[in-house]
Amino acid sequence: MADSTEGDQAQAEGPKIKLAANPTPPDEIFIDGVAGILARPGLVKMDCYRVVGIDRSDNAEVRSVTHRLVLPSAAIPEMVRLFQNMAKAGRQAADDAASADEKEQD
């Protein structure tokens, strides 16, 4: 259902977009976070890290940059919109759960 909403929004904002079927699942890369972002005209690079340990002497988390995501700067608004939609859906799910809990307590 979210796909059709995103598709409707994309149509309203720009050209129609259609995803091609992929016979194999996409590669999954696990990261713990983003260590930094470098932006140049037309290009954005995000350094992604993994937590590799804890330095007990400094009480500090030790991180290692493991991947760099490189994308055209034109892709940033779409990525931001997808994160906003995900956050909105998460807030809605939390609100729905809270409402259900309140009804059970009544």
C-alpha positions in Angstrom: 0.0 0.0 0.0 2.8 2.4 0.8 4.3 1.7 -2.7 1.2 3.0 -4.4 1.2 6.2 -2.3 4.8 6.8 -3.0 4.1 6.2 -6.7 1.2 8.6 -6.7 3.5 11.3 -5.0 6.2 10.6 -7.6 3.8 11.1 -10.4 2.6 14.4 -9.0 6.2 15.6 -8.5 7.9 14.4 -11.7 8.1 11.7 -14.3 6.4 8.4 -13.9 8.7 5.8 -12.4 8.6 2.1 -12.8 10.8 -0.4 -11.0 12.1 -3.3 -13.0 11.8 -6.8 -11.6 15.1 -8.2 -10.3 15.5 -12.0 -10.4 17.9 -12.0 -7.5 17.5 -10.3 -4.1 19.5 -7.1 -3.7 22.6 -7.2 -1.6 22.1 -6.2 2.0 24.7 -4.2 3.8 24.4 -3.7 7.6 25.8 -0.5 9.1 25.4 1.0 12.5 25.3 4.6 11.3 26.7 7.4 9.1 30.0 8.9 10.2 30.0 11.8 7.7 28.7 13.2 4.5 30.7 14.9 1.8 28.7 16.9 -0.8 30.1 18.3 -4.1 28.1 19.7 -7.0 26.1 16.8 -8.3 27.4 14.2 -5.9 26.9 13.1 -2.3 29.1 10.6 -0.4 28.1 9.1 2.9 30.6 7.3 5.0 28.9 4.4 6.9 30.4 2.8 9.9 30.2 -0.3 12.0 30.8 -0.4 15.8 33.8 -2.7 16.2 34.3 -2.5 20.0 34.6 -0.4 23.1 37.9 1.1 24.3 37.5 0.6 28.0 40.5 2.9 28.9 38.7 5.9 27.2 35.2 4.5 27.7 34.7 5.2 24.0 32.9 3.4 21.2 35.3 2.3 18.5 33.9 2.7 15.0 35.3 1.7 11.6 34.1 3.2 8.2 33.1 0.1 6.2 31.2 1.4 3.2 30.8 4.6 1.3 27.4 5.3 -0.3 27.8 7.5 -3.4 24.8 8.9 -5.1 23.8 11.8 -7.3 22.7 14.9 -5.3 19.4 14.8 -7.3 18.5 11.6 -5.3 18.7 13.3 -1.9 15.1 14.8 -2.0 13.7 11.3 -2.8 15.7 9.7 0.0 14.6 12.4 2.5 10.9 11.9 1.4 11.2 8.1 1.9 12.7 8.7 5.4 10.0 11.2 6.3 7.3 8.7 5.1 8.9 6.0 7.2 9.0 8.2 10.3 5.4 9.2 9.7 4.3 5.6 9.5 6.3 4.8 12.7 4.6 7.6 14.5 1.2 6.5 13.2 1.8 2.9 14.4 2.9 4.1 17.8 -0.2 6.3 18.0 -2.4 3.3 17.0 -0.7 1.1 19.6 -1.2 3.7 22.3 -4.9 4.1 21.3 -5.4 0.3 21.5 -3.7 0.2 24.9 -6.1 3.0 26.2 -9.1 1.1 24.9 -8.0 -2.1 26.7 -7.6 -0.2 29.9 -11.1 1.2 29.7 
